[in-house]
């Protein structure tokens, strides 16, 4: 059974970004809302959760941490880089890694690989240089 990631987010842009990246890397992603996060994360084979940080998701992460089956599950949360108060509350709720949206986007392929297979690195081919005119 391959490891999967559970994603809880409302932003359709990030959902499509995650879907495309995960498909390219052959990583299964299951989507849920905040109310279903704990149940989805308790399913066998779940490697981690990725959440768009907001009040609903913070409550769901707190519930994850209170459940023995999901207490130690890695949770990556992303948010606007200016929302320092939300970042502080996310840390208190038990979010393992808190990232700005831009950092999340830039590192998404490596982040997903590390969540499902820690320590592995993806092979990246250099883009061929265009000839000088």
C-alpha positions as CSV (number, residue, x, y, z in Angstrom):
1,X,0.0,0.0,0.0
2,X,1.4,3.4,-0.9
3,X,1.4,6.2,1.5
4,X,-1.1,9.0,0.9
5,X,-1.6,12.6,2.0
6,X,-4.8,14.1,3.3
7,X,-5.5,17.7,2.2
8,X,-7.9,20.1,3.8
9,X,-8.2,23.4,1.9
10,X,-10.7,25.7,0.4
11,X,-8.5,27.5,-2.1
12,X,-9.1,26.0,-5.5
13,X,-5.8,27.3,-6.9
14,X,-3.9,25.4,-4.2
15,X,-6.0,22.3,-4.7
16,X,-5.2,22.2,-8.4
17,X,-1.5,22.8,-7.7
18,X,-1.5,19.9,-5.2
19,X,-3.4,17.7,-7.6
20,X,-1.1,18.3,-10.5
21,X,2.1,17.9,-8.4
22,X,0.9,14.8,-6.6
23,X,-0.2,13.2,-9.9
24,X,3.2,13.9,-11.5
25,X,4.9,12.3,-8.4
26,X,2.4,9.4,-8.2
27,X,1.4,10.4,-4.7
28,X,-2.2,9.7,-3.7
29,X,-4.0,12.7,-2.1
30,X,-7.4,12.5,-0.5
31,X,-9.4,15.7,0.1
32,X,-11.6,16.5,3.0
33,X,-13.2,19.4,4.9
34,X,-12.2,20.3,8.4
35,X,-15.0,18.3,9.9
36,X,-13.7,15.1,8.2
37,X,-10.0,15.7,8.8
38,X,-9.6,13.4,11.8
39,X,-11.5,10.5,10.2
40,X,-9.6,10.8,6.9
41,X,-6.2,11.0,8.7
42,X,-7.0,7.9,10.8
43,X,-7.3,5.8,7.6
44,X,-4.4,3.3,7.1
45,X,-1.6,4.5,4.9
46,X,-2.0,8.2,5.7
47,X,1.5,9.7,5.8
48,X,0.6,13.3,6.6
49,X,-2.0,16.1,6.4
50,X,-1.7,19.4,4.5
51,X,-4.0,22.1,5.7
52,X,-4.9,25.6,4.6
53,X,-4.7,27.4,8.0
54,X,-7.9,28.9,9.3
55,X,-10.0,28.7,12.4
56,X,-11.9,25.5,11.3
57,X,-8.7,23.7,10.4
58,X,-7.0,24.7,13.7
59,X,-9.9,23.1,15.6
60,X,-9.6,20.0,13.4
61,X,-5.8,19.8,14.0
62,X,-6.4,20.1,17.8
63,X,-8.8,17.1,17.5
64,X,-6.1,15.1,15.6
65,X,-3.7,15.8,18.4
66,X,-6.2,14.6,21.0
67,X,-6.7,11.2,19.2
68,X,-4.1,8.5,19.9
69,X,-4.2,7.1,16.3
70,X,-3.3,10.5,14.8
71,X,-1.5,12.2,17.6
72,X,1.9,12.0,15.9
73,X,0.8,12.5,12.3
74,X,2.8,15.2,10.5
75,X,0.6,18.2,9.7
76,X,1.8,20.9,7.3
77,X,-0.1,24.2,7.3
78,X,0.2,27.1,4.9
79,X,-1.0,30.7,5.3
80,X,-0.4,34.2,4.3
81,X,3.1,35.3,5.4
82,X,1.7,38.4,7.2
83,X,-0.7,36.4,9.5
84,X,1.6,36.0,12.5
85,X,-1.2,35.5,15.0
86,X,-2.7,32.6,13.0
87,X,0.8,31.1,12.8
88,X,1.2,31.3,16.5
89,X,-2.2,29.6,17.1
90,X,-1.3,26.9,14.5
91,X,1.8,26.1,16.4
92,X,-0.2,25.9,19.7
93,X,-2.8,23.6,18.0
94,X,0.0,21.2,16.9
95,X,0.7,22.0,13.3
96,X,4.1,20.4,12.7
97,X,5.3,22.7,9.9
98,X,4.0,26.2,9.2
99,X,4.8,27.7,5.8
100,X,4.0,30.9,3.9
101,X,1.8,30.3,0.8
102,X,4.8,31.3,-1.4
103,X,7.2,28.9,0.3
104,X,4.6,26.1,0.2
105,X,4.1,26.6,-3.6
106,X,7.9,26.7,-4.3
107,X,8.7,23.6,-2.3
108,X,5.6,21.5,-3.0
109,X,7.2,18.7,-5.0
110,X,10.0,18.1,-2.4
111,X,7.5,18.6,0.5
112,X,5.2,15.9,-0.8
113,X,8.0,13.5,-1.5
114,X,9.4,14.1,2.0
115,X,6.0,13.5,3.6
116,X,5.4,10.1,2.0
117,X,9.0,8.9,1.8
118,X,11.2,10.9,4.2
119,X,14.8,11.2,3.1
120,X,14.1,10.6,-0.6
121,X,14.9,13.1,-3.3
122,X,13.3,13.4,-6.6
123,X,15.3,13.4,-9.8
124,X,15.3,16.8,-11.5
125,X,16.5,17.1,-15.0
126,X,18.1,20.4,-16.0
127,X,16.3,22.3,-18.7
128,X,18.3,22.4,-21.9
129,X,19.8,25.7,-22.7
130,X,18.5,27.5,-25.7
131,X,21.1,28.3,-28.4
132,X,22.3,31.8,-28.7
133,X,20.9,33.7,-31.6
